[in-house]
């Protein structure tokens, strides 16, 4: 079991290609820690652009270390359906075919680690 100071649990860990950092979940929030000798620094929770209170999962850093990818059920800012009426069949079919129709959406955000 992997232990990193500053957090109780390490879930879904991903070590960067250069092995200088690790991103992971603690609950539904994404954290980062940096390589220090044979271990890791104290974990730091990523900011509100990533951790919005929605259930994040599966963090991944691009090979060049410039993009963070993760799954999240959030749609705020991405999706704005008129919820004042029930959908008819055609509207429901269109919604089911939309990119926001899943339990999690894959998001990416530029980072500097």
N, C-alpha and C positions, 0 to 999 in steps of 0.2 A: 504494500500500500504506500502510495506517494504522500509524503507530508511536506507541506509548505507553511512556514510561519505566517500568522495573520489570518488564517482561515481554518474553519473546522473540517471542511470536506473539499476534496479535489475530484471533480467529475469532468468527464469529456476532455482530458488533457490533450493539448497539441503542442509539440515542440517545434520551433521554427527550424527551417532548413539549415541555418548556420548554428543551431543549438544554443543561441544566446538568450532566448526567451521561451517561456511557456505560457500559453493562454489556456484558461480552463473555466469551468463553472464552479460556483459555490452557491448552492440553491439555484436561483434562476438568473443570477448576475455573473457577468464575465469579468475575470480578473487576469492580471499579468504578473509574472515574476521573472527576474533576470538571473542568468547564470552567475554564481559566485563560487569559484573553486569547483568543488565536487557537488555543491548543492545549489539552492535557489535563494534569492533575496526574499524579504518579506513581501507578501502578495499585495498588489494595489488594485483596487476596484476601478474599472474603467468608468469614464464619466457618463453624464446623462444622455449623450448622443447615442450611447450603446445601451446602457442600463436604464430603462424607462419604467420598470416595474412589470413589464410583460415577461413572460417566460422564455428567456433565451435558451438556445442549445447549440451544440455542435460548432464551437468556434474553430476557425482555421485561419492561418496567416499565409498570404501568398508567398511564393518562393522568394521574391525580391524584398519581402518584409514591408511592403507599402500599402497593402490592403488587408483588412480584416473581414472575413466572411462569417456569417452566423445565421442561424434560423431563429425566427421570432414570429409569434402570432399577430404582432401589431400590424395594423393597417392605417393608423392615424397618419395623415399627411400623404398617404399613398392612394387611398381609396375613399370615395365619398358618395355612397349610394343614397338616394332619397329613401328614407325609411318611413315616410309618412303613409305609405299604402302597402298592402300585400302585393307580392309579385304575381302576375299572371304566368301562364305556362311559358310563353315566349320569353318573358323577362327572366324567369327562373332558369331557362335553358341558357340564355346569354350569360347570366351570372355564373352558372356552373362551368362555363367555358373560359371564364376570366382568369387572369394571372393571380388574382387574390383569393381564389377559391381553394384553399387548403388549410390544414391546421397550422402550418408554419410556412412562412415565406423566407426565401434566402435573401438576406440583406448584405450589403458591403459598405464599408466606410474606410476612407483613407486614414492611415495611421503612420506614426513615426516612432518606431521602437529602437 
